[in-house]
Every structure is written in C-alpha cells, then in structure tokens.
Amino acid sequence: MITVVIVDDHPIVRAGMRAVLEQSGDILVQAEGGSGTEALRLVLKYDPDVLVLDINVPNKDGVEVTRQIKAQNLRTAILILTAHDDPQLIFGLLENGALGYVLKDEALETLAGAVRAVAEGKSWLSPAVASQVVRRAIAFQAEASPRSRALSAGHHLTEREVEVLSLLGQGLDNASIAKSLSITKRTVQNHISNIYGKLDLDSRAEAILYALQHGLAKVPDDP
C-alpha cells in the first residue's frame, strides 16, 4: 500500500481527496491536517510515502514546508495540490524538491495516478503546469546553464528515446506520449528513466528544458 498524508485547510476538500484515494485500492490515507505546521508534524510522525499538500495552508506555506522536508532529508515525496498555475510558484516548488504539481480543477481525475507516480520517485505535472514549464524554458533558451552545456554528446539516446524526449519537451504527459507513439505508458516511463540516466537529469522539468535547449522540441506558438 502507498501511504499518504493529506494537508489542506478545507475539510471538505480533504474528505473528497481521501475518498478518491481510498477508492483506488492501493493507497492508504494515514492522516489529515490543515496547516503547514501540521504537515511537518504528521510527516515526522507517520513517515508517509507521499504528502499531498495544498500550497496555501496556514502557518507555513507549501514552499516552506517543501523546503523544510527536503532539508531534513526525509524520504516523503511531495505532491502539490493547488488552484494556481503561476510559473514562479511552480518553479519555486519544483526547485525546492516537490515531485508533482496537480491543479485542483483536475484533481479528482488525476490524483491517484499522480500519487502513484511520485511514490515511485517520478515527476508528475498537470498538463497545464507542463505548459508553464515550457514557457519558463523559453526564457532560458539563450542562456543554457553551465550544467546543460557540460552534458556530454557521448550519452547517445536511441531513436525512440529521442522521440520521447521531443514529446516531453512539448509538455505532453506520459499518457499522451504513449498514445502518440502507440506504445504503453509503462514503456514510456522506461524510456524516460533511461533518458534521465543517460543525460544525468533529475526531473521532468529538466528533461523539458534540455529538449528545448538542444533543439529536440519545438516551442509551440501558443503554449
């Protein structure tokens, strides 16, 4: 069972998330909280696989909670749940260690899948959030980081891995990539894991940025 702690300051929202997750059959909600302080306390008490965290909780916001959890080297993966898709907020959370970002207007359909993904150490972004990652990458295309420039051309990707990376760069989620290439989602995830290893990347955001910076994906006219 995947163990989860839910932290949101709206009890009705928490109840809805609990119901969705517990219907999945492989996810156990251990506890709920309504503030950033409670989030830290519950993570330390229960050591869950995943913390589902609303960004706007009282006492400590989601960015600060994420930062503190990662600073303590706790194993819990953080999945952000919010109504906001502000680029600065998204990147602040991703850069501080959040593995996933789910928008509330699509949470009921995607929450269980997102929890499973981050529990396995995989990045998970709502499609609209992936679009924001693309926009942010555009701003940095002309200023590739020293780390990106240092990536060796000797890390050869297979033709299929290049196709997957190209679609990642366009902001597609795994299901959309699988449909586009007529392969399974598990196969897509295997390719993504290989890409991360070969290119020394740590997240979906880095893969998208790499694809854009190296011409493996086209920036959409209207992301």
VENMOBEL-V781255 format. One record per backbone hydrogen bond with DSSP energy under -1.0 kcal/mol. CO is the residue of the C=O (numbers start at 1). NH is the residue of the N-H. Records with the same first field share a line. If there is no record, write none. Layout:
# VENMOBEL-V781255
CO: NH  NH
This chain:
# VENMOBEL-V781255
2: 28
3: 50
4: 30
5: 52
6: 33
7: 54
10: 14
11: 15
12: 16
13: 17
14: 18
15: 19
16: 20
17: 21
18: 22
19: 23
21: 24
26: 2
28: 4
31: 6
33: 8
35: 39
36: 40
37: 41
38: 42
39: 43
40: 44
41: 45
42: 46
43: 47
49: 77
50: 5
51: 79
52: 7
53: 81
55: 62
58: 36  60
61: 65
62: 66
63: 67
64: 68
65: 69
66: 70
67: 71
68: 72
69: 74
70: 73
77: 51
78: 99  100
79: 53
80: 102
81: 55
82: 104
86: 90
87: 91
88: 92
89: 93
90: 94
91: 95
93: 98
94: 97
99: 124
100: 80
101: 126
102: 82
103: 106
104: 107
106: 110
107: 111
110: 114
111: 115
112: 116
113: 117
114: 118
115: 119
117: 122
118: 121
124: 101
126: 130
127: 131
128: 132
129: 133
130: 134
131: 135
132: 136
133: 137
134: 138
135: 139
138: 141
140: 143
145: 149
146: 150
148: 151
152: 155
154: 156
158: 162
159: 163
160: 164
161: 165
162: 166
163: 167
164: 168
165: 169
167: 172
168: 171
173: 177
174: 178
175: 179
176: 180
177: 181
178: 183
184: 188
185: 189
186: 190
187: 191
188: 192
189: 193
190: 194
191: 195
192: 196
193: 197
194: 198
195: 199
196: 201
203: 207
204: 208
205: 209
206: 210
207: 211
208: 212
209: 213
210: 214
211: 216
212: 215
